[in-house]
Each structure stands twice: as C-alpha cells, then as structure tokens.
Amino acid sequence: MKKLISNARSSRVVPVISLGEFLLVPIQIDLDDRTVGLLQQQILEELENTRAQAVIIDVRMVDVIDSYISYTISETAAMARLMGCRTVLCGIQPPVALTLAQMGVMLQDIIVARDLEHALLVAGSQSGVG
C-alpha cells in the first residue's frame, strides 16, 4: 500500500494551488518531454477533481520552452477548454518569447498575460474567454 501512495505522489510534477475558482500552476522546474507530459496529466486530474473555471500556468521560472513543450501546453489548454475551463499562461520571459516567436509557435486556446497579477484579472473577466 505504501508503494501505491508514493507512486501517486511522485506523479505530481509541481504544486497546484487552488485560489477560489482558479487553479494556479507555478512551474519552477526545467521542463522536458517527460515532465511536461506528467504536468499535462496532473493538470487534467486537478480539473476533473475541482470546479475550476480557469487554470493559470505561471512559467516565469522556465528558461526554455521548445516546440514540443509549447505543443503540449496548447494541447492541455484545448483539453481544459473541452472540460469548461480557460487557460492563462503568464510570466513568459523575453528569451522564451523570442524563441517561440522565431519558431512561429502559436499558443492555441491560451490567454497570455504579462504576470500573475494580470493573469488573475484576465482569468476572472468574461472578456478574457478565448
């Protein structure tokens, strides 16, 4: 039984903080193909277990977002939208923004905010749906 519990806990990639009708996902680790897949699974499980109206993914501590990671984040947002939840991405650092723009990455089903404060405002506004 202990092994099952420790395996369940090990699938948590980052803490997920419930803030009223929002879920805050502060990413403070380096993302790679494996961890972004686990993160996607974790977010979807949290959405299934809560009545969150928006998930805010804070990437201000993330130095690298490649095409696969951006694709997986977009895919997660599309899945969240199908579950009735908006996704707000905040804290993209200038080098990451430059890389994503140069690669032509389009973050679909995602609202982008400058920082966490802006993300909370956008997530709470009906005009932010999109």
Backbone as a chain_set.jsonl record, in Angstrom:
{"seq": "MKKLISNARSSRVVPVISLGEFLLVPIQIDLDDRTVGLLQQQILEELENTRAQAVIIDVRMVDVIDSYISYTISETAAMARLMGCRTVLCGIQPPVALTLAQMGVMLQDIIVARDLEHALLVAGSQSGVG", "coords": {"N": [[0.816, -1.193, 0.0], [1.945, 1.261, 0.763], [3.695, 1.693, -1.356], [1.983, 2.219, -3.528], [0.874, 4.651, -2.689], [3.166, 6.291, -2.597], [3.868, 6.229, -5.311], [1.672, 7.544, -6.435], [1.989, 10.082, -5.384], [4.41, 10.752, -6.517], [3.785, 11.349, -9.099], [3.052, 13.933, -9.14], [4.094, 16.827, -10.469], [4.45, 19.559, -10.093], [3.441, 21.891, -7.525], [-0.067, 22.443, -7.193], [-2.141, 25.083, -6.759], [-5.113, 25.971, -5.275], [-7.132, 28.679, -5.872], [-9.812, 29.999, -5.049], [-12.002, 30.001, -7.673], [-10.02, 29.393, -9.413], [-7.149, 27.555, -10.597], [-3.827, 27.6, -9.746], [-0.798, 27.07, -11.273], [2.317, 26.995, -10.617], [5.231, 26.793, -12.312], [8.297, 25.699, -11.525], [10.436, 24.258, -12.287], [12.757, 22.694, -14.577], [11.448, 22.003, -17.717], [10.94, 19.076, -19.602], [10.392, 16.621, -22.183], [9.254, 14.417, -20.818], [8.515, 15.45, -18.24], [6.708, 17.482, -18.963], [4.648, 16.021, -20.038], [3.782, 14.594, -17.771], [2.994, 16.794, -16.276], [0.843, 17.717, -17.818], [-0.979, 15.589, -17.448], [-1.337, 15.794, -14.676], [-2.529, 18.36, -14.41], [-4.956, 17.942, -15.799], [-6.123, 15.976, -14.174], [-6.441, 17.45, -11.805], [-8.288, 19.346, -12.716], [-10.441, 17.681, -13.209], [-11.11, 16.967, -10.636], [-11.916, 19.284, -9.395], [-13.869, 22.332, -9.436], [-12.86, 24.26, -11.069], [-12.709, 27.286, -12.902], [-10.78, 28.435, -14.364], [-7.396, 27.807, -15.282], [-4.259, 28.793, -14.308], [-1.163, 29.028, -15.61], [1.968, 29.538, -14.581], [4.924, 30.52, -15.873], [7.231, 31.908, -15.279], [9.664, 31.124, -14.164], [10.734, 29.433, -15.965], [13.177, 28.648, -18.249], [13.465, 27.584, -20.801], [11.34, 26.839, -23.435], [10.484, 24.615, -25.673], [9.441, 23.501, -29.002], [7.945, 21.117, -28.684], [7.187, 21.208, -25.977], [5.69, 23.592, -25.979], [3.665, 22.793, -27.721], [2.478, 20.739, -26.191], [1.553, 22.199, -23.991], [-0.331, 23.816, -25.304], [-2.05, 21.801, -26.2], [-2.928, 20.833, -23.743], [-4.336, 23.07, -22.87], [-6.393, 23.064, -24.772], [-7.69, 20.695, -24.08], [-8.477, 21.372, -21.476], [-10.248, 23.423, -22.087], [-12.27, 21.972, -23.327], [-13.212, 20.787, -21.094], [-14.493, 22.819, -19.925], [-12.979, 24.969, -18.971], [-10.915, 27.856, -18.794], [-7.588, 28.683, -19.946], [-4.768, 30.336, -18.786], [-1.671, 31.636, -19.533], [1.176, 32.81, -18.0], [3.939, 35.079, -17.369], [5.955, 34.711, -19.288], [9.28, 34.821, -20.185], [11.507, 37.223, -21.772], [13.619, 35.954, -23.465], [12.452, 33.444, -23.925], [10.062, 34.171, -25.144], [11.119, 35.288, -27.482], [12.312, 33.013, -28.672], [10.011, 31.366, -29.059], [8.562, 32.994, -30.819], [10.345, 33.133, -32.995], [10.277, 30.476, -33.782], [7.77, 30.38, -34.716], [5.645, 29.593, -33.154], [2.34, 29.068, -32.238], [0.273, 29.627, -29.658], [-2.444, 28.006, -28.992], [-5.846, 28.248, -27.837], [-5.13, 29.489, -25.508], [-4.892, 32.087, -23.188], [-2.769, 34.815, -22.897], [-0.867, 36.368, -20.405], [0.91, 39.094, -18.839], [2.016, 38.88, -16.201], [1.5, 37.316, -12.952], [-0.419, 38.813, -11.535], [-1.771, 40.172, -13.629], [-2.702, 37.891, -14.932], [-4.554, 36.86, -13.096], [-6.493, 38.865, -13.191], [-7.313, 38.701, -15.907], [-8.176, 36.041, -16.046], [-10.392, 36.127, -14.457], [-12.146, 37.717, -15.816], [-14.92, 37.862, -18.023], [-14.488, 38.735, -20.573], [-12.02, 37.769, -21.093], [-12.258, 35.212, -22.058], [-11.294, 32.962, -24.525]], "CA": [[0.0, 0.0, 0.0], [2.828, 2.414, 0.787], [4.259, 1.887, -2.681], [0.956, 2.874, -4.331], [0.772, 6.042, -2.255], [4.347, 7.042, -3.032], [3.78, 6.385, -6.76], [0.681, 8.571, -6.728], [2.579, 11.381, -5.057], [5.536, 11.052, -7.4], [3.291, 11.838, -10.379], [2.874, 15.384, -9.005], [5.282, 17.484, -11.003], [4.523, 20.861, -9.437], [2.267, 22.112, -6.669], [-1.206, 23.12, -7.802], [-2.75, 25.857, -5.69], [-6.493, 26.359, -5.541], [-7.442, 30.057, -5.483], [-11.217, 30.197, -5.393], [-12.388, 29.261, -8.874], [-8.84, 29.242, -10.259], [-6.029, 26.706, -10.2], [-2.544, 28.213, -10.059], [0.235, 26.056, -11.513], [3.612, 27.664, -10.74], [6.252, 25.85, -12.777], [9.6, 26.146, -11.042], [11.384, 23.206, -12.65], [13.03, 22.61, -16.006], [10.525, 21.112, -18.411], [11.403, 18.264, -20.721], [9.266, 15.88, -22.757], [8.639, 13.576, -19.794], [7.86, 16.233, -17.19], [5.555, 18.22, -19.483], [3.58, 15.023, -20.154], [3.277, 14.389, -16.411], [2.306, 18.028, -15.9], [-0.443, 17.701, -18.506], [-1.816, 14.621, -16.743], [-1.629, 16.347, -13.359], [-3.492, 19.454, -14.569], [-6.254, 17.375, -16.164], [-6.667, 15.325, -12.979], [-6.881, 18.518, -10.899], [-9.518, 19.912, -13.28], [-11.502, 16.696, -13.019], [-11.448, 16.891, -9.215], [-12.323, 20.592, -8.885], [-14.809, 23.068, -10.285], [-12.095, 25.424, -11.508], [-13.14, 27.961, -14.124], [-9.57, 28.809, -15.102], [-6.103, 27.324, -14.794], [-3.212, 29.774, -14.594], [0.146, 28.379, -15.659], [2.987, 30.573, -14.403], [6.197, 30.0, -16.397], [8.288, 32.919, -15.134], [10.924, 30.49, -13.782], [11.1, 28.491, -17.028], [14.148, 29.256, -19.16], [13.381, 27.011, -22.144], [10.104, 26.205, -23.891], [10.711, 24.231, -27.066], [8.216, 23.295, -29.779], [7.139, 20.043, -28.103], [6.612, 21.703, -24.728], [4.627, 24.546, -26.317], [2.569, 21.998, -28.277], [1.813, 20.04, -25.09], [0.819, 23.207, -23.225], [-1.504, 24.156, -26.12], [-2.933, 20.642, -26.169], [-3.517, 20.83, -22.408], [-5.339, 24.147, -22.86], [-7.541, 22.606, -25.563], [-8.383, 19.703, -23.254], [-9.118, 22.114, -20.38], [-11.387, 24.134, -22.674], [-13.318, 20.962, -23.503], [-13.718, 20.498, -19.754], [-15.147, 24.034, -19.451], [-12.014, 25.757, -18.206], [-9.978, 28.706, -19.542], [-6.181, 28.551, -19.571], [-3.993, 31.574, -18.873], [-0.234, 31.424, -19.403], [1.767, 34.089, -17.618], [5.337, 35.132, -16.97], [6.914, 34.313, -20.327], [10.465, 35.661, -20.166], [11.865, 37.692, -23.113], [14.295, 34.979, -24.333], [11.494, 32.4, -24.28], [9.165, 34.79, -26.126], [11.88, 35.394, -28.725], [12.425, 31.67, -29.242], [8.697, 30.932, -29.532], [8.225, 33.806, -31.999], [11.207, 32.709, -34.099], [9.829, 29.16, -34.227], [6.419, 30.514, -35.247], [4.729, 28.848, -32.286], [1.055, 29.695, -31.942], [-0.305, 29.015, -28.47], [-3.882, 27.996, -29.225], [-6.717, 28.053, -26.671], [-4.446, 30.023, -24.333], [-4.834, 33.525, -22.975], [-1.426, 35.13, -22.402], [-0.816, 37.525, -19.515], [2.28, 39.509, -18.525], [2.466, 38.381, -14.907], [0.445, 36.642, -12.197], [-1.481, 39.787, -11.246], [-2.515, 40.328, -14.871], [-3.362, 36.61, -15.196], [-5.727, 36.768, -12.223], [-7.503, 39.777, -13.743], [-7.799, 38.164, -17.163], [-8.878, 34.788, -15.779], [-11.668, 36.424, -13.842], [-13.037, 38.506, -16.664], [-15.579, 37.129, -19.092], [-13.894, 39.149, -21.841], [-10.788, 37.004, -21.284], [-12.51, 33.894, -22.653], [-10.93, 32.995, -25.92]], "C": [[0.861, 1.258, 0.0], [3.374, 2.722, -0.597], [3.26, 2.597, -3.597], [0.831, 4.339, -3.976], [1.974, 6.83, -2.737], [4.356, 7.212, -4.549], [2.786, 7.465, -7.14], [1.262, 9.954, -6.459], [3.708, 11.739, -6.013], [5.073, 11.56, -8.758], [3.001, 13.339, -10.33], [4.172, 16.06, -9.423], [5.523, 18.81, -10.304], [3.343, 20.978, -8.474], [1.173, 22.791, -7.478], [-1.971, 23.772, -6.664], [-4.154, 26.265, -6.108], [-6.729, 27.758, -4.988], [-8.879, 30.354, -5.887], [-11.58, 29.349, -6.592], [-11.224, 29.065, -9.846], [-7.901, 28.179, -9.699], [-4.759, 27.408, -10.651], [-1.503, 27.109, -10.14], [1.566, 26.789, -11.704], [4.69, 26.649, -11.126], [7.618, 26.407, -12.396], [10.663, 25.084, -11.279], [11.673, 23.321, -14.138], [12.059, 21.616, -16.618], [11.255, 20.349, -19.498], [10.198, 17.464, -21.198], [8.532, 15.058, -21.703], [7.867, 14.409, -18.78], [6.667, 17.012, -17.721], [4.373, 17.265, -19.7], [2.949, 14.728, -18.805], [2.505, 15.609, -15.928], [0.922, 18.089, -16.544], [-1.422, 16.779, -17.771], [-2.246, 15.174, -15.39], [-2.682, 17.457, -13.458], [-4.874, 18.903, -14.887], [-6.91, 16.664, -14.979], [-7.186, 16.358, -11.988], [-8.184, 19.142, -11.407], [-10.697, 18.971, -13.08], [-12.003, 16.693, -11.576], [-11.897, 18.221, -8.608], [-13.364, 21.188, -9.827], [-14.144, 24.337, -10.811], [-12.637, 25.966, -12.828], [-11.946, 28.356, -14.993], [-8.357, 28.161, -14.45], [-5.059, 28.338, -15.247], [-1.877, 29.054, -14.496], [1.202, 29.472, -15.65], [4.351, 30.001, -14.788], [7.363, 30.976, -16.212], [9.639, 32.327, -14.754], [11.443, 29.532, -14.852], [11.997, 29.212, -18.033], [14.005, 28.781, -20.599], [11.995, 26.414, -22.36], [10.32, 25.898, -25.371], [9.372, 23.947, -27.75], [7.34, 22.195, -29.186], [6.461, 20.497, -26.814], [5.479, 22.682, -25.025], [3.423, 23.822, -26.911], [1.784, 21.324, -27.148], [1.028, 21.012, -24.223], [-0.444, 23.618, -23.992], [-2.531, 23.027, -26.106], [-3.65, 20.549, -24.81], [-4.603, 21.891, -22.307], [-6.582, 23.748, -23.643], [-8.36, 21.591, -24.77], [-9.127, 20.397, -22.106], [-10.347, 22.852, -20.895], [-12.559, 23.18, -22.886], [-13.947, 20.57, -22.167], [-14.35, 21.745, -19.129], [-14.257, 24.985, -18.682], [-11.122, 26.581, -19.136], [-8.548, 28.428, -19.077], [-5.484, 29.877, -19.807], [-2.537, 31.214, -18.618], [0.383, 32.769, -19.049], [3.254, 33.939, -17.308], [6.34, 34.696, -18.017], [8.067, 35.323, -20.348], [10.854, 36.068, -21.595], [12.61, 36.673, -23.984], [13.363, 33.853, -24.792], [10.527, 32.938, -25.338], [9.855, 34.898, -27.486], [11.97, 34.043, -29.422], [11.093, 31.198, -29.819], [8.292, 31.696, -30.795], [9.057, 33.375, -33.208], [10.799, 31.349, -34.656], [8.431, 29.223, -34.84], [5.383, 29.77, -34.423], [3.482, 29.684, -32.02], [0.443, 28.954, -30.762], [-1.824, 29.112, -28.59], [-4.638, 27.681, -27.949], [-6.101, 28.58, -25.384], [-4.541, 31.539, -24.339], [-3.454, 33.807, -22.397], [-1.492, 36.415, -21.576], [0.643, 37.826, -19.171], [2.825, 38.859, -17.26], [1.27, 37.784, -14.172], [-0.718, 37.588, -11.896], [-2.38, 39.988, -12.467], [-3.299, 39.048, -15.184], [-4.623, 36.458, -14.353], [-6.852, 37.674, -12.715], [-8.14, 39.199, -14.998], [-8.626, 36.902, -16.942], [-10.273, 35.051, -15.217], [-12.64, 37.187, -14.713], [-13.654, 37.657, -17.758], [-15.009, 37.503, -20.444], [-12.596, 38.411, -22.124], [-11.002, 35.648, -21.906], [-12.117, 33.938, -24.096], [-9.931, 32.082, -26.273]], "O": [[0.54, 2.224, -0.692], [3.5, 3.888, -0.97], [3.645, 3.481, -4.361], [0.696, 5.184, -4.861], [1.813, 7.941, -3.241], [4.811, 8.247, -5.037], [3.031, 8.227, -8.076], [1.042, 10.886, -7.233], [3.933, 12.918, -6.287], [5.865, 12.139, -9.501], [2.734, 13.951, -11.364], [5.214, 15.876, -8.795], [6.657, 19.148, -9.963], [2.361, 20.246, -8.598], [1.455, 23.616, -8.346], [-2.397, 23.102, -5.723], [-4.348, 26.84, -7.179], [-6.553, 28.003, -3.794], [-9.123, 30.904, -6.961], [-11.48, 28.123, -6.546], [-11.426, 28.621, -10.976], [-7.863, 27.934, -8.493], [-4.634, 27.771, -11.821], [-1.34, 26.317, -9.211], [1.908, 27.165, -12.825], [5.015, 25.753, -10.347], [8.035, 27.456, -12.887], [11.663, 25.018, -10.564], [10.927, 23.966, -14.875], [11.871, 20.518, -16.096], [12.081, 20.905, -20.222], [9.099, 17.62, -20.665], [7.302, 15.015, -21.705], [6.707, 14.12, -18.489], [5.692, 17.19, -16.992], [3.219, 17.671, -19.557], [1.727, 14.621, -18.697], [1.485, 15.478, -15.252], [-0.055, 18.466, -15.895], [-2.562, 17.161, -17.509], [-3.407, 15.032, -15.005], [-3.626, 17.483, -12.667], [-5.863, 19.348, -14.306], [-8.126, 16.745, -14.805], [-8.249, 16.171, -11.396], [-9.081, 19.434, -10.616], [-11.816, 19.411, -12.815], [-13.183, 16.447, -11.324], [-12.226, 18.275, -7.423], [-13.688, 20.619, -10.869], [-14.799, 25.366, -10.975], [-12.975, 25.212, -13.74], [-12.083, 28.582, -16.195], [-8.3, 27.991, -13.232], [-4.99, 28.693, -16.424], [-1.507, 28.539, -13.441], [1.315, 30.243, -16.603], [4.87, 29.11, -14.116], [8.37, 30.877, -16.913], [10.668, 32.958, -14.994], [12.477, 28.891, -14.663], [11.626, 30.245, -18.59], [14.384, 29.498, -21.525], [11.533, 25.589, -21.571], [10.338, 26.798, -26.21], [8.308, 24.128, -27.158], [6.116, 22.322, -29.183], [5.288, 20.198, -26.59], [4.423, 22.615, -24.396], [2.282, 24.194, -26.637], [0.553, 21.341, -27.156], [-0.064, 20.676, -23.763], [-1.511, 23.753, -23.393], [-3.734, 23.272, -26.012], [-4.836, 20.224, -24.748], [-5.664, 21.648, -21.732], [-7.7, 24.055, -23.231], [-9.59, 21.632, -24.792], [-10.269, 20.052, -21.803], [-11.372, 22.901, -20.216], [-13.71, 23.544, -22.649], [-15.076, 20.082, -22.121], [-14.702, 21.739, -17.95], [-14.736, 25.73, -17.828], [-10.63, 26.071, -20.143], [-8.33, 27.989, -17.948], [-5.59, 30.469, -20.881], [-2.207, 30.572, -17.62], [0.135, 33.763, -19.732], [3.753, 32.849, -17.029], [7.469, 34.345, -17.676], [7.851, 36.524, -20.509], [10.56, 35.332, -22.537], [12.264, 36.533, -25.157], [13.478, 33.369, -25.918], [10.211, 32.249, -26.308], [9.242, 34.629, -28.519], [11.731, 33.942, -30.625], [11.046, 30.69, -30.939], [7.743, 31.112, -31.728], [8.534, 33.265, -34.316], [10.951, 31.09, -35.849], [7.957, 28.244, -35.416], [4.349, 29.362, -34.951], [3.563, 30.849, -31.632], [0.13, 27.769, -30.87], [-2.415, 30.159, -28.325], [-4.152, 26.948, -27.088], [-6.496, 28.173, -24.292], [-4.303, 32.189, -25.357], [-3.014, 33.1, -21.491], [-2.088, 37.41, -21.99], [1.498, 36.941, -19.205], [3.947, 38.351, -17.242], [0.161, 37.749, -14.705], [-1.879, 37.191, -11.996], [-3.605, 39.975, -12.351], [-4.436, 39.118, -15.651], [-5.646, 35.981, -14.844], [-8.024, 37.3, -12.665], [-9.363, 39.204, -15.138], [-9.661, 36.717, -17.581], [-11.211, 34.294, -15.469], [-13.823, 37.294, -14.389], [-12.976, 36.821, -18.354], [-15.034, 36.694, -21.372], [-12.114, 38.416, -23.256], [-10.031, 34.979, -22.258], [-12.537, 34.831, -24.832], [-9.537, 32.017, -27.438]]}, "num_chains": 1, "name": "protein.A"}
